[in-house]
Amino acid sequence: MEEEKKKLKKEKKEKRAEIDASQLDTRAVRITYWVFQSIIILNMLISLLGIIFGKSGREKSIADFMLAAIGLILLNVPTFMQKKFGLYIPPAIYIFIIVFIWAHFILGEVGGAYKKSMVFDKILHTTSGLAIAIGGFSLVNFLNKSSSAYMKLSPLFVALFSFFFALAIAVLWEILEFACDCIIGTNMQQYLPPANLENIVGNPPAQGYGLIDTMGDVIVSTVAAAVVCVIGYITLKKKKPAFSRFLFRKITDYDTAIKEATEAGDEKLVVALEKAKAKFEKKHADYETEEEDSGMEQTENAEEEKDPEQNSGGGTD
């Protein structure tokens, strides 16, 4: 029983000592997060009113509500990863993730931008290819349990791994789009083209709009990933750590993170890490003081329990 109490106390202490990487978010990230989260919640409320009071178009309101709900969940996944696993997300990448989620689920699906313009779809696939390739470089570090593993491995290997990782994600996304079109009845692969498209391109392509859209998405994602991987390869070849400021990383030690940020020349991150470290140490010190006070209180209570027994023993003599 005593061992179980010690184990629970140790687990509680370790849980309190976890590093919260969300404290490293810049003001721009926080503002962007709350603005777009408010927009998504507002869309959910509008869709909910359409479901309750709408006499027509209730099915669309239900679909819009579900899409907004999925967007809201995905919007909070990075925050969960930051708090639970100490995952650091570079500000530029984080803002891109937030805007991308809003653009896809709200502007694209709910607002109908995908139906009105095929260029909109290609822009999102291009930018996602850039971000996923950066994620590939970050994955090399995670798999090797080091925040600088990509600097120690062959530059060509890291660049190729990141490129094919981005390509694999692009293909998986197209499979997901195909599945949604077949099961839910969406038009994610644009097999039903925008109404005015035939006036622009003339006769429909022999391959069909769906295949053209799919291959176009894969091509733009591949080109974008290739650009990032070439830049990453050149940076690694020249042994420049500046590229690391755009990579995800798991922060398990503030001192190491500060050292890496300093080497990368990321002064804003260094300042944020130092502030977070001071806050973390204060919280940890307060917890230690709380434990010591609790231990002293238990000792005093135990001594008080012994005193009456001694007094009662002295009275019988």
N, C-alpha and C positions, 0 to 999 in steps of 0.2 A: 504493500500500500504506500509506504514511504517513497519507494523507488518510482512509483507511478506519479506521485505528486511532483517529485524532482524533475521527471521527464516532461510533465505538462508545463512546469515553470520554465524549463529550458526552451521548449517549443514556443511559449509565449514571448520569451525574451528575444528569440531569433526572429519571430514574426515582427516585433516592434523595431528590430534593427534593420529591417529591409530598406533598401535605398529606393526612394521615390523619384524616378527620373522626370516626372511631370513638373517638378520644381525648377527644371532647367528650361522650360518653355519660355520663349520671349514674349513680350507684350503683344507683338504682332500676331503670334500664334494664338494666344488666348483670345484676343479680339476676334480673329477670324473664326475660331472654334465656336464662340458663343453667338456670333452673328449668323453663321450658317446653321447652327443647331436650332436657333430660334426660327429661321426660315422653314426648316424641315418640320418642326413642331406645328407651325402655323398651317402648313400644307396638310398635315395630318388632321388638324381641327376642321379645316374647310372640307376635307373629304368625309370626315365623320358627320358633319352637318348635312352633307349631300346624301349620306347613307340613311340618316334618320328622317330628314324632311323632304328629300328629293323624290319627286314622283316619277321622273324619268332619268335615265342615265345612272341608275343605282349601281349597276355592275361596274361601270367605269370608276365610280367613287370608291367602291370596295377595292378595286385593283390599285387605284391611286393611293389609298390608305395603306395597303400592304407594301407597296413600293417605298413609300415614305418611311414606314416602320423599319423596313430592312435597311434603308439609308441611315436612319437614326442609330440603329444597332452598330452598323459598320463604322459610323462616325466616332463611336465611343470605344471601339476595339483598340486603337492606338493608346488611348488613356489607360485602359485596363492593362495593356502590355507594359506601359511605363511604371504603373504602380505595383503590379504583381511581379514583374521580372526585371525591373530596373533597366528597361530598354530605352536608350537615348535615340531620339528621332531628330535629325537636323531640321532647323526651322523651315528652310525652303522646301524640303521634302514633305514635312508635316502639312504646311499650307497647301501644297499641291494635292496631297491626299484628301484634305477636307474639300477643296474646290472640285476635285475630280468626282468625289462621291455625290456632291450636290449636283454637278453638271450631268452626271449619268442618270441618277434616279429621279431628280426633280425636274431639271431643265430638259433632259432628253426624253425620259419615259413619261412622266406626268405632264410636262409642258408640251410634249410632242415635237421637240426639236429634231429628233431622229427622222420623223416622218416628213418634216419640212425641208431638211437639208442633209444630203449625204456627206457634205464637207464636214459638218459638225462631228459626225461619227469618226471620220478619218483623223480629225484633230485630236480627239480623245485617245484613239489607238496609238497615234504617234507619241503623244506625251506619256502614255502609260508604258510604252516600250522603253523610253528613257528611264523612267522610275524603276521599272522591274530589272533593268540591267544593273542599275546601282544597287538594287537589292541583291543581285547575284554576287557582286563584290563583297557585300556585307555578309552573305551566307558563307563565304569562304572562311571568314573570321569566326563565325559561330560554330561551324563544323570542326574547326581546329582549336576551339576554346581559347582563342586569343584575339585581342582587338587589333593586332598588327600582323596576323598570319599572312595576309595578302601581300605584305611587303617582303616576306621571307621566301615565298614560293616563286616558281617560275612565272614571270610576267605574262608569257604567252599562255600558259596553262590557266591562270586566273582570268585572263581576258576571254579565252575560249569557253571556259566554264560559265562565266557570266552571260556570254552571248547565247549559248545553247539553253541556259536556264530561262532567259527572257523569251526565247523562241518556243520553248516547251509551255510556258505559261500562256503565250499568245494562242497556241494550238488548243490548250485546255479551255481557254475562254471561248473559242469558237465552238467547241463541243458543247459547252454550257449553253451558248446562244441557240444552237441547233436543238438541244433538249428542251429548252424553254419554248421555242417555237412549236415543237411537236406536242408537248404535254399541256402547256398553258394556253397556247394559241397566240403568242406574241409575234412580233415582226422584227426581232432583233437582228436577223440576218438579211433584212430588207428584201425578202423575196417578193413582197408587195412594195413597189417603188413609190416615191412621192408622186402626187397627182400630176405635177407639171414636168416630170422628168422626161417623158417622151417628146415633149415640145422642144426640149433642150438637146437631147442626144439623138433624136430621130427614132429609127426602128429599134425595138428591143434587141439586146445582144443574144446571139445564138446559145450561149452558155446559160442564160437566165440571170436575172438580177441578183438572186441569192448567192450564186457561185462567184459572181463578179465582186459582190460586197465582201464575201469571206476572204477571197484571195487578196483583195485590196487591203483589208485589215491586217492580214498576216504580213504583207509586203511592207506597209508603212511601219509596223511594229518592228520588223526585222531591220529595216534601215536605221530606225531610231536607236535600237539596241547596238547595232554595229558602230554607230557614231560614238556612243558612250564607251564601248569596249576599246575602240581605237585610242580615244583620249586616255582611258585608264591604262592601257598598255604603254603608251608613251610616258605617262607619269611614273609608272612603276619602273620602267626601264631607266629613267633618270634618277630613281630613288628619291622622289619628292613626296613628302608626307602630306602635302596640302590637299590631296584628293580625299584623304580620310575624313575631312570635315563634312563631306557629303554622304558618309556611310552611317548605317545603323550600327549601334554597338551596345553591348550589355555592360552596364557600370556596376561592378562589384566592389571596387575600391576607389575612393575619391582621389587619393594621392596619385595612383596610376593614371586615372582619367585626366587629372590636371596636367600631368607630365605630357601625355599624348596630345592634349589640346594645345599646350604650349609649343610643342614641336610642329604642329600643323599650322601654327600662327593664328589660331582662332581665339582672339583676346576676349570676345564677348562670352564664349563658352567657359573660358578660364575663370572669369569673374563670377559667372553663374554657379560653377562648380564650387568655388571657394565659399560662396554664400550658403549653398546647400550643405556643404561639409560642416560649416559652423553651426547651422541649424540642427543637423543630424547629431553632432557631438553633444550639443546642449540637451537635446531630447534624450540621448543615451545616458548622459550624466544625471538627468532628472530621474530617469528610471532606476539607475543604480542607487541614488539617494532614497528613493521610495522603497526599494527593496531592503536597504539597510535599516530604515526607520521601522519597517514592518518586522524585521528580524529582532530588533531591540524591543519592540512592543511585545512580541511573543515570549522573549526571554523574561521580561518584567512580569508578565502574566503567570508564567511558570513559577517564578520565585514567590509571587503572591499566593499561589495555590499551595506552595510548600509551607509558608509561614503559619497558617492556621493549624496545619497538622502538627508542627513543632510545638505550638502553644498548647494545643490540647494534650499533647504528650506530656508537657511540663506540669500541667494541672493535675494529672493523675498521680504523679509522684508526690 
